[in-house]
Amino acid sequence: MNLNYHISEPVIKCPYCDKGCQDDDYEVAEDLGSTNEFECSHCEKKFWASAHVSYDTHSDCGLNGIDHNYIASESHPTVFNCENCSQYEVRD
């Protein structure tokens, strides 16, 4: 394993043995963005970890008071995608 890279995971993963680690004392809300020392419960090596917030955004015409303009999907004939946002609907 290359130890000179950053691991971006939804769980704390040891950069030495690649196993998931859990620290019940770690408060993400209070320590967001700060670097914290961890010790792997599997290989017992120490490493640094920090928490970051990640957002997924999705557009929606309806949220802005605009009607959706649905068009049929080329690959799935029962799925209709709005051509102006990320919304879709399945029709029989």
N, C-alpha and C positions, 0 to 999 in steps of 0.2 A: 504494500500500500504506500502511495506517495504521501508523505507527511507534510509536504510543503503546499498544501492547498486548503481552502476553507470548505467545510461541509455545511450545506444549507439543508436542514431537515426539520420536520415538524416535531421531532423528539430529539433529546440530547443524545448524540452518538459519539462514542469514543473514537478519536482519530487514530488510535493505535490498533485496536482490535475490531473496530467497526460494529461493536455491540451497543444496543440501546442502554442508556443509563438513566436512573431516576434518582432525584434528590428531593425528598419530601420537604426539606427546609428551604428550598429555593423559591422565592416569591417573585414571579415574573412581573406582576404589576408594579412592584416597588423597584425592581432592578432592571427595568426595560432599558436596553442599550448599554448597560454597564457590563464589564467583563468580570466573570466569576470563576474561581478555581473549583474544579471538580476532581474527584478521584473515582476511577472506573471500578465498579464492584466486580468486574470480570477479570481484568488483567492487573488491577491495582495501580495503574499508572495515572499520574496527574495530568490535567490538561485545562485549557481555558475554554469558557463558553459564554456566549452573550445571547440575549433574546431580542428579537426584532418583530415588529408588527408587519403583516403583509395583507393587502387588501385586494379582493377581486371585484372589479366593477362591471356592471352590465347596463347597457342602455335600454330605455323603455319609452316609446313614444307616449304611451298612456299616462306616464308620470308628468308629462309636459302638456297634457291636454290635446294631443295630436292623435288622430286616428291611425291605426296600423295599416300598412299597405302590404297585405299578405300575397305572396306569389308561391306557386307550387315548387317544391324541391325537385330538381332534376333526377336525383338518385332515389328519392322515396316519395312516391306519388300521393301518399296520405299526409305528408308533412308540408305545412305551409309556413314559410319564413317571412318575417317583415323585412322589406328591403331597406328600411331606414333605421332599424335598431336590432337588438339581439333576441327579440321575442319570437316565438313560434307557436303554432298550434297543430294538433293532430286531428284530422277530419276523417270520417268514415267514407 
